[in-house]
Amino acid sequence: MNYQTLLCCLALTQIATIHTAQAAFIEDSKAEIDFKNYYFDQDQEPNDKDSTVWGQGIELSYQSGFTEGQVGFGLDATAAIGIRLDGSKGKAENSLMFPLDSDGGPTNYWTRAYPTLKARYEKTDVKVGELRPNLPVLSRSFARLLESSYLGGQVTSKDVKGLTLTGGYVTKAVPRASRDASKLSIKGATETSDGFLFAGADWKPNKDLTLQYYVGELDDFYVQQFVGAKHKFKISEDQSFNTDLRLFDTQATGANERGEKGYGTKVDNQTASIDFKYKVKNHQLQFGAQQIGDDGDFLHMNQGGLGHGADGTFIYLPTNRLLQNFTNAGEKSTWYGYRYDFNDQYLKGLNVSFLKVKGRDFGKCGCATESEIDYTLRYKVPEGKLKNLGFTAQYGKFKKSTGTKQEQTRIYLTYTLPLF
């Protein structure tokens, strides 16, 4: 049993000994088990990186309430296991689904567990331990069997009406296909960072508008600033037009700026994207455009160069798709898509969609092109005994002017079982 598992078990044991005076700690607690059964198939040309795997993920999560008093204290904890049901050596490595054993083949199963200590004063929360942020400069990946997370501390304050302030510092990532936490880095680097410092604000001057500013610094690699705006224009009761603007500026710092060996290519990027969604009754049309600066690829935290299991990130851009993310230096992308939500009595909870992205004007010649089209079918039981049961099927097809072709199928069944 590793350190994190032992610490988590000890923390959960202490819950049973909480004094009755701290009733809110127990009364406001909740626990649930999440199940995710996942089939993944990928074909790629010309490098023959085909992959077919099947796995089962199970995660137990606990969230306590807060102790009574001016400052309340609490405890959260997660424990997860990933199980390989199918996918032999040679067919599983490129899926990035499972950790690898010493012989280079996929492991049969892996486990991990982490606690999070928390405190609350009025409308300000402090968390130390495992963090699962979803911020423009720091987000996690849900795209495989177990989701990724981070280890560190975070403060979130909502003391001012309409304003959410967030700040924190993380020292390690917990990759989606790894038994252990990983140090932090970027794509193409072999050296690591001591930590990632971040802060930002979400301001809602009214219910239809959200303005955002975030900044993050990965020590010895880069400083990234983000400005965003989200607006919902209500045309009628069943009709709206949504706008989502995202601007990034990322510049080198420390060892990366000095060009030291192992710290990757010098960071220098500006990226702008705008996405529109027009909704009318059950229908949604989506379209948008994105421009990556000429000086370098869009940059985000990525531990892929540190070894298998540390791969896999999510980037806060509309072009983050099943197969690719369209973030090459100089790349111009456009997209369009459609979604239909079935809201009638028998099919409520079902939606189908597609999105096609085209990228151009990148590469050494400035003439490369690439495109991807993704199809998605999702269904979640909205009520009854099977509530919280979900099914998702996704298919993506990608091609590039250099000759690369990829096809990917993902099918997963999810279920959340509330315990209390």
N, C-alpha and C positions, 0 to 999 in steps of 0.2 A: 504494500500500500504506500503510495507516494505521499509527500508532505501535504500537498493540497487536499488530498482525500482525507487524511487523518485530521487536519485542521477543520475541514467541513463537518466531519462526523462529530468531533468534539463540540463544535458550535451548535449543532442540532441537538445534541444531548442536553446542553444547558437550557434549552427552551423549556424543558419539562420542570425545571427547578425555579422558574421565575416566581417570585413572591406574589401572593394574591393582590397586593396593593397595586401591582402593575397590570391590572386587568385588561387595559386597552392593548397592551402588547400581545396578549393572547386573543382577545375578542376580535381584533382587526386583522388577525393573521389569515393567510390563505395559502393553500398548496395545491399543486396540480401536476399531472404527468402528461407530457406531450410525446406522441408517437409519430414517427415519420418513416414510411416505407417507400423507398426510392429506387427507381429503375433508370439507368443512364446509358445511352448508346451514342457513340460518336464515330463518324467516318471522316477521314481526311486524306486529301491528295495534294501533292505527290509524295509526301513523307511517310505514308502508311502508318499514321498514328491513330489507328482504330482502337476503340475501347468500348467494352460492354460490361457493366457491373450492376449489382443489385445489393442493396443494403437496408438495414433497419436501425434507426436512431431512436433512442428513448432518453428523455430528460425529465428529471424530477426537480421542480422548483418550489421554493418556499419563500414567502414574504411575510415578515412579522408586522405587527402594528408598532406603535411607539410607546415607550414608558411614559407615565404621567409626570407632569412637572413643566416648568418653563422651557426647559430643553428636554426633548424626548429622544430616547435612544432605541435602536432596533437592529434587527439582523435579517439579512436575506442570504439564501444559499442555493446553489444549483449542483446537481450531480448528473452526469450523462454517460451513456455508453453507446458506441457505434459498433455494429455487427456486420461483417461481410457475409452475405448470403450466397453471392455468386460473383465471379470475376477472378480468373486465374492470372498467374504471372504472365506478362506480355499483353494482357487485355485490360488490366486495371490501372497500371501506372499513369497513363495519360489522362485518366478521368479525374485525377486529383481528389478522389473520394476517400481513400484509406491511407493511413501511414504505411511505410514500408518496413519490413523486418530486415534483419541483418543479411539475409540471402538475396535481398532486392525484390522479393515478392510482397504482395499486399498482406497485411496482418489480418488475423481472423476477427479480432475485436480490440477495442481500446476504450479506456475510461478516463474521466477527469472530473474533478469537483473543486468548487471554489466558494468561499464565503464572501459576503459584503457587509461590513459594519456601516451603520447609518445613524445620523442624528438630524433632528428637526428643531428649528427655532422659528416660530411664527410661520412664514411661508418660504423659508430658506432651508434646503436640504443639503446635507453633506454625506457623501458616500466614499468609502475607502475599501478597496478589494477588487472584485470583478465588476467591470463596467460594460454596458452595452449601449453605447451612444449611437445616435443617428443624426449626426451633424454634418454640415457641408464640408468641413475640413477633417472630420474623423467619423467614419461610419463602419458598419460591419457587414459581412457577407452572409446571406441566407441560402446561397446557391448550391450547397451540397448537403450531406447527411446531417451534420451538426453545424450550428452557426458559430461564427467567430466572435471574439470579445477581446477585452483589454484588461490589464491589471494596473491600477493606479488610484487616483482620487479625483473627485468631481464635486463642484458646488453649483447648485441651481437655485436661483432666487426669483420669486414671483411676488415680492412685496409691493411693487408698484403696479397698479392696474394696467393691463395691456402690455406689460414689459416683462420679458423673461431673460434673465442674465445667466450665462453659463460659463464656467471656467474650470480648468483642471490640468492634471499632469499624469501622463501614463508612461510606464517604463518598459512594459512588455505587451506583446500581442499573444492571444490564444488562437492560433490558426484553426480553421474548420476541420483539417485532416491531420491533427497532431495530438500526441499524448501530453505534450508539455508546452509551456509558454515559450515564446521566441523573442529575442531582442528585435529592435526596430531598425528598418532600413528602407531603401528604395530599389526600384527595378534596375538591374545591371550592376548593383554594388555588392561587394563581399564584406565590407566593414559595417559596423553597427553604430547606432546612436545611443546615448545615455538616456534619452527620453524625449517626449513630445509634449510641449506646452501649448494650451489652447484657451481661447476666450471668445465670447461673442454675445450678441443680443438679438432677440426677436421682438419687434415692436409692432403691435396691432393698434394703429390710430383709430380704426373702426373695424367692424366685424368682417368686412370684405377685403381688407388690405393688410398684408404682412410685409414689413421691411426687415431685412437681415444684414448683419455685419459680423463676420468671424475672422479671426486670425489664428494661425497655428505655426509653431516653429519646431521642426525636427532637428534637434541639436546636431551640428556639423554637416547638415545637408541643405535645408531650405527654410524659407519663411513664406507662408502662403496667406494671402488676403482674399476674402470673399465678400461680395456685395450681391444681395438678392432682393427681389420684389415679387410677391405673389398677389394677384388681384382677381376677384370674382365679380363679374358684372352680371347682375340678375336682370334678364330681359323680361321674363314673366315667371309665373309660378312653376312651370315645367321647362324653362329654357334659360341657359346661362352661357357666358363666354369667359373662360379662365385664361389668364396670362401668367407665365412663370419665367422670369428673367434671372440669369445666373452669370456672374462675372468673376473670374479668378485672375489673380496676379501672383506668380510664384517665382522667387528669386533665390539664388544660391547663397549659402552662408557657411562659415567655418571651413572645415577640411574640404568640402565639395567645391567651395569658391576658390580655394587655394590650389585645386587640382591634384590633391594628394591621391596616391594609388589606393584603389579599393573602394573609393567613395563615389564612383560612377561618373557619368558625363555631367558637365557643369549645367546646373539647373537654370533655365531662363524661359519662362512661358507666360503668355497671356491668353486666356480663353473666354469666349463669350457665347452664350446660347440663349435662345428664346423659344418657348414652347407654348402652343395655343391649343385649347380644348373647347370645342363648341358642343354643348349638350342640349338635346331636345328630347323630352320624354325618355324612352329607353335607349336612344341612340347617342353616340359620342363620336365626333370627328376630331382627329388630332393631326397637327402639322407643326413644323418648326424648322429652325436652322441653327447651325453652330459653326464657329470659326476658331481654329487652333492657331496660335501665333507661329510665325515662321522660324523663330530662334530655337525651339525645342519642343519635344512632346509634352502633352499635359502630364503633370507630375502629381503623384499621390503616394502615400505610404504603401510599401509593397515589400514583403519579406521573401519573395520567391527565390531570390538568389542565394538564400541561406541554407537551402536544402529542402528535400521533399517533405510535404506536410505543412510548410510555411507558405505555400502558394495560395493565391486566391484573395481578391479584394473586391470591394464595391466602390465605384466612383460616383460622385454626386453630379452626374450629367445625364440628360435624356438619352444619350447614345450608349449607355451601359446596357448592352443587349445579351442575349444568350451566349453568343460566340465571340463577339468583338466589341470594342468600345469606341472606335473611330477617333482616336486621340493622337494621331501622328502629327508631327510638326508641319504647319502649313495647310492641314487638311480642312476642307470646307464640306460640311455635311448638311443634307436636308432630309426630312422624313415626313411620312404621312401614314395615317392608320385609322382604324375604325373599331368600335366596340359596341356590342349590343348586350344589354342586361335584360334577362327574362324576369319580369316582375309579376307575372300572372300567378294564379293560385297554385298550379301544379309544378311550375318550373322556377319558382322564386329561389334565389340564391345561385342561379346559373348565369354565367356570362361567357361570351366568346369574343375574340379580338384578333387583329393582326396589325403589325407595324413594319414598314419597310424603310430602311435607311440607306442612303447613297452618299459615299464619300469620294472626293476628287482632289486633284491638284496637290499631291504630296509625293514624297520619295525624292531621291537624288535628282531625277529629271523634272520634278514638279508636275508630272503628268500621270501618276498612278491613280487608279480608281479601285473602289471596293464597294460591295453592297451586301446587305443582309435583310432577309424577311423572316419574321417570327410569327407563329400562330399559337394562340393560347386558348384553352378551354378550362374553365374553373367552375366548380360547384361546391357549395358548402351548405349542409343541411341547416335551415334557419331555425327550426323548432322541433319539439318532440323528443323522444327517447334517444334519437341519433344526432341531436344537436351537437355541434362542434366537430362533426365528421366532414372532412373535406377531400376533394379529388381534383388534381391538376394534371393536365396533359399539355406539353409544349413541344413544338417542332420548329427548328431554325435551320436556314440554309444560307451559307455565306460563300462569296466568290471574290477573287481579287485579280487584277489585271496581270499580276506576275504568274498566275497559274494555280495559286492555292485555292482549294475548294474544301468546304467543310459542311457536314450535315450533323445535326444533333437532335436527339429525342430525349425528353425528360418526362417521366410519369411518376407521380407520387401521391400517396394516400396519407392523410394526416388525421389525427384525432387528439383532442384535448380532454382529459378526464379530470374534472375537479374533485379534489379530495375533501376539502373543507374551506 
